Amino acid sequence: MNKAFFLVVLPILLASSVMSKSQNGEKLFRDWDANDDGMLSIDELPQNAKGNFGRVDANKDSRISLSEHLAFLGRKRVAEVPDYIRAVRNLNYAATENPRQTLDLFLPKSRKKTDALPIIVYIHGGGWKAGRKEGGLRRLEPFLRTGKFAAASINYRLSGEATWPAQIHDCKAAIRWIKGNAKKYGLNQNKMAAWGNSAGGHLAAMLGVSGGQKELAGDIGKFLQRNARLTCIISFCGPTHFLSMNKFPSNIDHDEANSPESRLIGGPLQKNKRLANFASPLSYVTKDDVPALIVHGKRDNLVPFNQAEIFHAALVKAGVSSEFLPMNDMGHNLSGPVVSKRTRDFLTKYLLAEN
């Protein structure tokens, strides 16, 4: 081979290698991000990586962002939003200046449908005490890529700022805002799904079962004349009955005063049973609830697998269409082709009316 060949080909090979490593770095981050909040806590790291936590956490906020993760690995962060997606950031759905009451809207630049697009609303996890909307795009991107869906990722007030039912009030205000602005952005307000993981899965489930509950509707935002009813919901590893969580093995003492669930309702679960039931989706199941896809890892050591079993059983008993996907070899972090296909098939069925 001559010198000219190496001068042309070597830079291409090096660029390809850097891109591959960056993509691998992002995949590693996503695999470790068990609660899907776009940040890594020290508890989410594998044992052999925990020793580097302080070195990676450049701004010392006790969390690792994707940019900090990639910087530590010596790689550049790739563009967050692909060029085929239009992102409209930080839209205020509550008529306040609170950044926790904002959403990001994602629209495909090339639409496969000429009419209004169905929309997927993603709700982040983080134990209701952490997380942010920016982590949702990685879940939504495959659907946006098809040009058949629009999507949104929402923030909501965390438990350190406000206790239940502020979180569901925010989610419903976000749904109403999207419906109120559907014409402006070319959205089909009659074809909407909510999808969440962990705490976000709990909120998605609550959206699916609380359509007629006035005390959970709230009075936030400018579109109070609209309802927050959805077409379907997807819950990944979401808590559904707080008072029974401690009956099953978990790395969390859910009844303890500082547990995520206790902080959400403002006191220990077993000493505040009425509030615990008030915040549990299982309390609201009726025959009028929307179709659900429930996915849960049997090895989940944060939210017991039983939470999915009892919720699915209650929906089926009430006559609600519920699909249950137990993942035998997975824990709190759900991924892979089986999960992706089932999610895609479910959303296609209910939002696109395709078989």
Secondary structure, DSSP 8 states (H G I E B T S, - for coil): --HHHHHHHHHHHHHHHHHHHHHHHHHHHHHH-TT-SSSB-GGGS-GGGGGGHHHH-TT-SSSB-HHHHHHHTT-----SS-TTEEEEEEEESSSS--GGGEEEEEEESS-S-SS-EEEEEEE--STTTS--GGGGHHHHHHHHHTTS-EEEEE----TTT--TTHHHHHHHHHHHHHHHTHHHHTEEEEEEEEEEETHHHHHHHHHHH-TT-GGGT---SS-TTS----SEEEEES----GGGGGGS--SS-TTSTTSHHHHHHTS-GGG-HHHHHHT-GGGG--TT---EEEEEETT-SSS-THHHHHHHHHHHHTT--EEEEEETT--S---SHHHHHHHHHHHHHHHS---
